Every structure is written in structure tokens, then in C-alpha cells.
Amino acid sequence: EEEGFPELAAKFRLVGEIEKHHEERYRALLKNVETAAVFEKSEVKVWECRNCGHIVVGTMAPEICPTCNHPQSYFEVHAENY
């Protein structure tokens, strides 16, 4: 703003807010990795294989997908974003 670009300054402030959210998210993900909580949860979750779509309900993702044989790293907590 001091340099005469108020619109650009406003955009940078908005980007700063977005980056703050990204930092919070990645710190939470890092904590999950450090505490080995990526593929094991205290509550029952729906796990989905990102390769084939196989669904597993439980507190832990399987070590190997029973459908496509991909490793546990292909599983994520299923999210319905529609």
C-alpha cells in the first residue's frame, strides 16, 4: 500500500491468510506422521484405496489392499465432498 498498489496489497493479505491455513494443515499432517497416526485412528473410519476404490471400515487401513494389492500408503480416510 505504501508504494501505491492498494489492490495488490489486499491480494497479498488474502494469500497470507490462505498460507496460514496451509501451515496449520501441514503441521497437523506432520504430527500424524510423527505419531504413526496416518493409517491408524482411535475411532472407526471408512478407508478408501486411492488406486481401486476398495472400502474398508475400521480403525486401521489394511497393510495391503485386498482388491488390487497396493500397499497401505494408498489408503486414505474416505471423504464425501459432494
ChimeraX commands (.cxc) that place a marker at each C-alpha (Angstrom):
marker #1 position 0.00,0.00,0.00 radius 0.5
marker #1 position 2.83,2.37,0.83 radius 0.5
marker #1 position 4.03,2.03,-2.75 radius 0.5
marker #1 position 0.67,2.94,-4.25 radius 0.5
marker #1 position -0.72,-0.51,-5.01 radius 0.5
marker #1 position -3.67,-0.97,-2.61 radius 0.5
marker #1 position -5.36,-3.72,-4.68 radius 0.5
marker #1 position -2.15,-5.72,-4.86 radius 0.5
marker #1 position -1.57,-5.27,-1.12 radius 0.5
marker #1 position -5.09,-6.57,-0.44 radius 0.5
marker #1 position -4.42,-9.65,-2.59 radius 0.5
marker #1 position -1.19,-10.35,-0.71 radius 0.5
marker #1 position -3.06,-10.17,2.60 radius 0.5
marker #1 position -5.59,-12.69,1.28 radius 0.5
marker #1 position -2.78,-15.00,0.14 radius 0.5
marker #1 position -1.25,-14.67,3.61 radius 0.5
marker #1 position -4.48,-15.96,5.17 radius 0.5
marker #1 position -4.50,-18.91,2.78 radius 0.5
marker #1 position -0.89,-19.73,3.61 radius 0.5
marker #1 position -1.71,-19.64,7.33 radius 0.5
marker #1 position -4.36,-22.30,6.73 radius 0.5
marker #1 position -1.88,-24.39,4.70 radius 0.5
marker #1 position 0.66,-24.21,7.53 radius 0.5
marker #1 position -1.91,-25.39,10.09 radius 0.5
marker #1 position -2.93,-28.27,7.84 radius 0.5
marker #1 position 0.63,-29.42,7.14 radius 0.5
marker #1 position 1.59,-29.19,10.81 radius 0.5
marker #1 position -1.37,-31.46,11.63 radius 0.5
marker #1 position -0.29,-33.88,8.90 radius 0.5
marker #1 position 3.29,-33.86,10.20 radius 0.5
marker #1 position 2.02,-34.67,13.68 radius 0.5
marker #1 position 0.09,-37.64,12.24 radius 0.5
marker #1 position 3.27,-38.91,10.57 radius 0.5
marker #1 position 5.40,-38.41,13.69 radius 0.5
marker #1 position 2.90,-40.21,15.93 radius 0.5
marker #1 position 2.21,-43.00,13.41 radius 0.5
marker #1 position -1.44,-41.93,13.25 radius 0.5
marker #1 position -1.67,-41.71,9.46 radius 0.5
marker #1 position -3.12,-45.18,8.94 radius 0.5
marker #1 position -4.49,-45.89,12.42 radius 0.5
marker #1 position -7.18,-43.87,14.21 radius 0.5
marker #1 position -8.78,-44.16,17.63 radius 0.5
marker #1 position -12.26,-44.09,16.08 radius 0.5
marker #1 position -13.74,-46.28,13.35 radius 0.5
marker #1 position -13.18,-44.69,9.92 radius 0.5
marker #1 position -14.03,-45.51,6.33 radius 0.5
marker #1 position -10.76,-46.11,4.46 radius 0.5
marker #1 position -10.58,-45.97,0.67 radius 0.5
marker #1 position -7.85,-47.27,-1.62 radius 0.5
marker #1 position -6.86,-44.44,-3.94 radius 0.5
marker #1 position -5.93,-46.94,-6.65 radius 0.5
marker #1 position -9.06,-49.09,-6.97 radius 0.5
marker #1 position -11.63,-47.57,-4.61 radius 0.5
marker #1 position -11.84,-50.57,-2.26 radius 0.5
marker #1 position -13.57,-49.56,1.01 radius 0.5
marker #1 position -12.61,-50.82,4.47 radius 0.5
marker #1 position -14.37,-49.83,7.71 radius 0.5
marker #1 position -12.23,-49.96,10.84 radius 0.5
marker #1 position -9.71,-48.18,12.99 radius 0.5
marker #1 position -6.81,-49.07,10.70 radius 0.5
marker #1 position -6.15,-49.23,6.98 radius 0.5
marker #1 position -5.09,-52.68,5.77 radius 0.5
marker #1 position -1.40,-53.22,5.08 radius 0.5
marker #1 position -2.24,-54.33,1.54 radius 0.5
marker #1 position -5.39,-53.65,-0.45 radius 0.5
marker #1 position -7.26,-56.97,-0.76 radius 0.5
marker #1 position -8.52,-56.00,-4.22 radius 0.5
marker #1 position -5.54,-54.51,-6.07 radius 0.5
marker #1 position -2.62,-55.45,-3.77 radius 0.5
marker #1 position -1.39,-51.86,-3.45 radius 0.5
marker #1 position 0.34,-51.00,-0.15 radius 0.5
marker #1 position -1.22,-49.29,2.85 radius 0.5
marker #1 position 0.15,-45.95,1.65 radius 0.5
marker #1 position -2.61,-45.92,-1.00 radius 0.5
marker #1 position -5.33,-45.74,1.65 radius 0.5
marker #1 position -6.86,-42.52,2.90 radius 0.5
marker #1 position -9.81,-41.70,5.12 radius 0.5
marker #1 position -12.79,-41.55,2.78 radius 0.5
marker #1 position -14.30,-38.11,2.39 radius 0.5
marker #1 position -17.65,-37.34,0.81 radius 0.5
marker #1 position -17.13,-33.87,-0.60 radius 0.5
marker #1 position -20.26,-33.54,-2.64 radius 0.5
marker link #1:1,2 radius 0.2
marker link #1:2,3 radius 0.2
marker link #1:3,4 radius 0.2
marker link #1:4,5 radius 0.2
marker link #1:5,6 radius 0.2
marker link #1:6,7 radius 0.2
marker link #1:7,8 radius 0.2
marker link #1:8,9 radius 0.2
marker link #1:9,10 radius 0.2
marker link #1:10,11 radius 0.2
marker link #1:11,12 radius 0.2
marker link #1:12,13 radius 0.2
marker link #1:13,14 radius 0.2
marker link #1:14,15 radius 0.2
marker link #1:15,16 radius 0.2
marker link #1:16,17 radius 0.2
marker link #1:17,18 radius 0.2
marker link #1:18,19 radius 0.2
marker link #1:19,20 radius 0.2
marker link #1:20,21 radius 0.2
marker link #1:21,22 radius 0.2
marker link #1:22,23 radius 0.2
marker link #1:23,24 radius 0.2
marker link #1:24,25 radius 0.2
marker link #1:25,26 radius 0.2
marker link #1:26,27 radius 0.2
marker link #1:27,28 radius 0.2
marker link #1:28,29 radius 0.2
marker link #1:29,30 radius 0.2
marker link #1:30,31 radius 0.2
marker link #1:31,32 radius 0.2
marker link #1:32,33 radius 0.2
marker link #1:33,34 radius 0.2
marker link #1:34,35 radius 0.2
marker link #1:35,36 radius 0.2
marker link #1:36,37 radius 0.2
marker link #1:37,38 radius 0.2
marker link #1:38,39 radius 0.2
marker link #1:39,40 radius 0.2
marker link #1:40,41 radius 0.2
marker link #1:41,42 radius 0.2
marker link #1:42,43 radius 0.2
marker link #1:43,44 radius 0.2
marker link #1:44,45 radius 0.2
marker link #1:45,46 radius 0.2
marker link #1:46,47 radius 0.2
marker link #1:47,48 radius 0.2
marker link #1:48,49 radius 0.2
marker link #1:49,50 radius 0.2
marker link #1:50,51 radius 0.2
marker link #1:51,52 radius 0.2
marker link #1:52,53 radius 0.2
marker link #1:53,54 radius 0.2
marker link #1:54,55 radius 0.2
marker link #1:55,56 radius 0.2
marker link #1:56,57 radius 0.2
marker link #1:57,58 radius 0.2
marker link #1:58,59 radius 0.2
marker link #1:59,60 radius 0.2
marker link #1:60,61 radius 0.2
marker link #1:61,62 radius 0.2
marker link #1:62,63 radius 0.2
marker link #1:63,64 radius 0.2
marker link #1:64,65 radius 0.2
marker link #1:65,66 radius 0.2
marker link #1:66,67 radius 0.2
marker link #1:67,68 radius 0.2
marker link #1:68,69 radius 0.2
marker link #1:69,70 radius 0.2
marker link #1:70,71 radius 0.2
marker link #1:71,72 radius 0.2
marker link #1:72,73 radius 0.2
marker link #1:73,74 radius 0.2
marker link #1:74,75 radius 0.2
marker link #1:75,76 radius 0.2
marker link #1:76,77 radius 0.2
marker link #1:77,78 radius 0.2
marker link #1:78,79 radius 0.2
marker link #1:79,80 radius 0.2
marker link #1:80,81 radius 0.2
marker link #1:81,82 radius 0.2
view
